[in-house]
């Protein structure tokens, strides 16, 4: 945006360069949620294109949810593999939240089931509570 402060650079030229850089960031990031979000804000605020901004916001949400699902599954699995009482308890707690947020996710369901099995074996859950 500092390009607009330079007298030799017009607003349209600055916005074109900013959009080019944001487009590159989206591509370089593999269409990551943060990059999409920045492009969506720019598109909405400076390009006055609400339809395009909405599509970018929606894609950003989808990307973020996918990353969150995979991150939570990975963290639960990590804690289960540690097989300590404290990590199994953390895995169970996060597993409850993950199941509410991603009730249809096979990955979440699998790691939560594994957490419950390991917790039951460790005496943290009754055997029938898996």
C-alpha positions in Angstrom: 0.0 0.0 0.0 3.0 2.3 0.4 3.1 2.5 -3.4 0.1 4.9 -3.2 2.2 7.3 -1.2 4.7 7.7 -4.0 3.8 10.7 -6.3 5.0 8.9 -9.5 2.7 5.9 -8.8 -1.0 6.2 -9.5 -3.6 4.5 -7.3 -4.7 2.1 -10.1 -1.1 1.1 -10.8 -0.4 0.6 -7.1 -3.6 -1.6 -6.7 -2.6 -3.6 -9.7 0.8 -4.3 -8.2 -0.7 -5.2 -4.8 -3.1 -7.6 -6.4 -0.3 -9.2 -8.4 1.7 -9.7 -5.3 -1.3 -11.1 -3.4 -2.1 -13.5 -6.3 1.5 -14.7 -6.2 1.3 -15.2 -2.5 -1.8 -17.3 -2.9 -0.2 -19.4 -5.6 3.2 -19.8 -3.7 1.4 -20.8 -0.5 -0.6 -23.5 -2.2 -3.8 -21.4 -1.7 -3.3 -21.3 2.0 -6.0 -19.9 4.3 -4.0 -16.8 5.4 -3.0 -15.8 1.8 -6.6 -16.3 0.6 -7.9 -14.3 3.4 -5.6 -11.3 2.6 -6.6 -11.4 -1.0 -10.3 -11.6 -0.1 -10.0 -8.5 2.1 -8.1 -6.6 -0.6 -10.7 -7.7 -3.2 -13.6 -6.6 -1.0 -12.1 -3.4 0.3 -10.1 -2.0 -2.7 -11.5 -3.7 -5.8 -15.1 -3.5 -4.7 -15.8 -7.0 -6.0 -18.0 -8.6 -3.3 -18.8 -11.7 -5.4 -15.1 -12.5 -5.9 -14.3 -11.6 -2.3 -17.0 -13.9 -1.0 -15.6 -16.8 -3.1 -12.1 -16.1 -1.7 -13.4 -15.9 1.9 -15.3 -19.2 1.5 -12.1 -20.9 0.0 -10.1 -19.5 2.9 -12.6 -21.0 5.4 -12.4 -24.3 3.7 -8.6 -24.3 3.7 -8.5 -23.3 7.3 -10.9 -26.0 8.4 -9.0 -28.7 6.4 -5.8 -27.6 8.1 -7.5 -27.6 11.5 -8.9 -31.1 11.0 -5.5 -32.4 10.0 -3.7 -30.5 12.8 -6.0 -31.8 15.5 -5.8 -35.4 14.2 -2.1 -35.2 14.1 -1.9 -33.7 17.7 -4.3 -36.3 19.1 -2.3 -39.1 17.4 0.9 -37.6 18.8 -0.4 -37.5 22.3 -1.7 -41.1 22.1 1.7 -42.3 20.9 3.3 -40.7 24.0 1.1 -43.1 26.1 1.4 -41.0 29.2 -1.6 -40.3 31.5 -1.3 -36.6 30.9 -1.1 -36.9 27.1 -3.9 -39.4 26.9 -6.1 -37.1 28.9 -5.3 -34.2 26.6 -6.0 -36.5 23.6 -9.4 -37.4 25.0 -10.3 -33.8 25.8 -9.3 -32.5 22.3 -10.9 -35.6 20.8 -14.3 -34.5 22.2 -14.0 -31.1 20.7 -12.7 -32.5 17.4 -15.7 -34.9 17.1 -18.1 -32.0 17.6 -16.5 -29.8 15.0 -15.8 -32.6 12.5 -18.5 -35.3 13.2 -18.1 -36.8 9.7 -14.3 -36.9 9.6 -13.0 -40.5 9.3 -9.5 -39.3 10.3 -10.8 -37.6 13.5 -13.0 -40.6 14.3 -10.1 -43.0 13.9 -7.6 -41.1 16.1 -10.3 -40.5 18.8 -11.2 -44.2 18.9 -7.5 -45.0 19.2 -7.2 -42.5 22.1 -10.2 -44.1 23.9 -8.7 -47.6 23.4 -5.3 -46.5 24.8 -7.0 -44.6 27.7 -9.1 -47.6 28.6 -6.0 -49.8 28.6 -4.3 -47.2 30.8 -7.2 -47.3 33.3 -8.4 -43.7 32.4 -11.7 -44.9 31.0 -13.9 -47.8 31.7 -13.5 -50.5 29.1 -17.1 -50.1 27.9 -16.7 -46.3 27.3 -14.7 -46.6 24.1 
